[in-house]
Amino acid sequence: MKSNDNTLLTIAIIAVIVAAIGLILTWNNVYTFQRILLSPVETGEVEVTITENINIQIVNTPVDFDEGYTLTDQTTCTVNTEDGPDPITCFGFQNTLPFIVRNIGTVDVDLYLKVAALGEDWIGGGTSDLQFKASQGEPLSCGTIWFSTYTSGIVGLGFGDLYCEDLSWGEETDVDAHDELQIDVQVLIDEFAVPSITPKSTTVTATATAT
């Protein structure tokens, strides 16, 4: 009889231990599940709309290459940085050559300038792209694309002395009313220049027509 009592006691102890282990495991699972539910989980993407405008002024200036040609007209391009189509075409150049680009907006931008193939029709030089110096003040070491960073509110940077000397107007061909120089200005909004915005680029095209 005593042996049966010991057996029952042993079974009871084992049952209690198993039940305790079960409760511990159940509580641990519930706690883990609750912890997962309460933990901050980052999902999806945050869509940011840029509301500021970048105002880029492309200004013709009375600078020449000792050829007697000057520029007097002016055009202003406003780059819309909000959602929607971005390329904006700006007209207003009625003469040719040197100009100034200004960032008078509130957003820092990077600018890439390149001239379309039509430029070689009436600007001396054998390449299809008008060439710019790498940056203002550097020796005349020409490249096909000119680049600069424009902080907001910058006043005036002239390109008259940024052209390569061998690309002065009038050295190889005559200018007539059908020649035009198309300048593509790509504005790159840098995510590091303006915190919490989506990098975005657009193109402003200014057309200079010979008269």
N, C-alpha and C positions, 0 to 999 in steps of 0.2 A: 504493500500500500504506500509505504514511504517512497518507494522507487517511482511509483506513478505520480506522486506529488512533486517529486524533483523534476520529472519529465515535463509535467504541466507548467511548473515554474520556469523551466528553461525555455519552453515554447512561448510562454507569456513574455519573458524578457526579450526573446528574439523578435517577437511581434512588436513590442514597444520600440525596440531599436529600429526595425524596418519602418515603422510608422513615423518615427522621428526623422529618419533619413528622407522619407518621402515628403514630409512637411518642409524640411530644409530645402530640398530640391525644388519643390513647388514654389516656395517663397522666393528662392533665388531667381527662378524663371519669371515670376510675376514682377520682381524688382527690376530685373534686366529689361523686361518689356516696357515697364513704366519709364525706366531711365531712357530707353530708346525714344519713347514717345515725347518725353520732356526735353530731350536734347535738341538744340538748335540745328536744323538741317538746311543747308543752302542748296537750292536747286534752281534750275532754269537760268535765264539771263536777264540782266537789268538793261532795259532800253532807255537810253538817254537822248533827249532831244536838245540839240544845240539851238539856243534862241538868239545868240548874238549874231550880228552881221559883221562881215569883214569888208571894210571899205577900202578898195584898192584904187588909187588914183594913178592913171597913166598920163603923164603930162609931157607934152612936147615942149622943148626948151630951145632958146635961140643959140644953139651950139652948132658949129660946122666943122668939117674936116679940111679947112683951107680951100674949100671948093666954092665958097660963097653962098651955100645953101643954108637956110635957117628954118626953124620950126616955130610956129606961133600958136597953133591950135591945141586944144586940150580935150580929153575925154575922161570920164570917171566911170569906173566899173564897181558895182556893188555885188559882192559874192553872197548869195543867199545860202546860209549854212543850215537852214531848216530842212525838214524832210521834203522830198520831192526832187524833180529834175534840177540839175545844178549848172550845166554849161550855160554860160551867159556870153553873148557876143556883143562887144562894145565897138561902136563905130565913132568916128570923129576925126581920125587922122586924115588931113588933106595934104600933108607934105611928107617928107621922108626923113629918116634917121633920128638923131639922138632924142632920147626921152627920159623921163624920170618916173620911177615907180615908188609910190608912197603907201604905207599902211597907216591909215588914219582911223582904223577901227579899234575895237576893244579886245581883239583876240590876236595872240602871237601866231604867226604863220611862217612856213617855209615856202619860198618861191623858186620855181624852176622855170627858166625862160629858154625858149627855143624858137627859132625862126623857120617857117615852112620853106619848102623847096623853091617856091616862086621867088624867094629873095635873091637867088643867084642870077635871075634874069636881068637885074639892074644894079646889083652890088658886086663889085670886083671880087674875084676869088673863084676857085674851081670846085668848091664843095657845095652840096645842096643845102647846107645849113649855115646861116650866119653864125659866126663864132664870137663868143664872149670870153673875156679873161676870167680866171677862176674866182677872183674877188677884187674889190677895189684896192688899188695901191700896189698890186703885184705886177711883176714884169709882164711884157706881152708874150705870154705863153698860152696859146689859144686852145680852147676846147669847144665841143659842139653845144654844150649845155652850160648855162650860167646859173649858179645857185647862191642864194643868200637867205639868212634868217631875219625876219622882220618882226621886231617886237611892236606891240601895240603903241600907237601914237608916234611912230617914227616920222621924222620930217625929212623927206627928200633924199634920194640917192640917185645921182646922175649916172647915166650909162654912156654919155658921150665919150668918156675916156676908158670905157670898158670894151669897146669894140677893138678887134684886131686891126692893126694899121693897114694890112693888105686887103681889107674888105671895105675900104672907103668907097662911097658912092661915086660913080662916074668914071672909074678907071678903065672899065672894059666896054661898057655898053651905054647907049643913050637911054634916057627915061622918056616914056610917053604915057599917055593917059590910060593905057591898058595894063601897065605894070602895077603890081601891088605887092606889098610886103605884109605877110600875115605873121603876127607875133603871138605865139601861144604861151600864156602865163598859167602855169599849173600851181594852184594854191593847195598846199598840204597842211591841214590842221593837225598838229602834233598832240597826241594824248599826253605827252610829258610837259608840253608847254601850257596846256590848259587842263587842269585836273578834272577827272571824272567826265571826260567826253569821249565819244567814239572817234577814232581817227577817220578823217574824211578828206577827200580831195575833189577839186573841181577845176575846170579850165576856163579861163577868160581869154577870149580871142579879140585882139585889137588889130584892125586892118588899116594900114597906111597906103594911101593911093597917090600915085604921082600925079601932079597937075602941071 
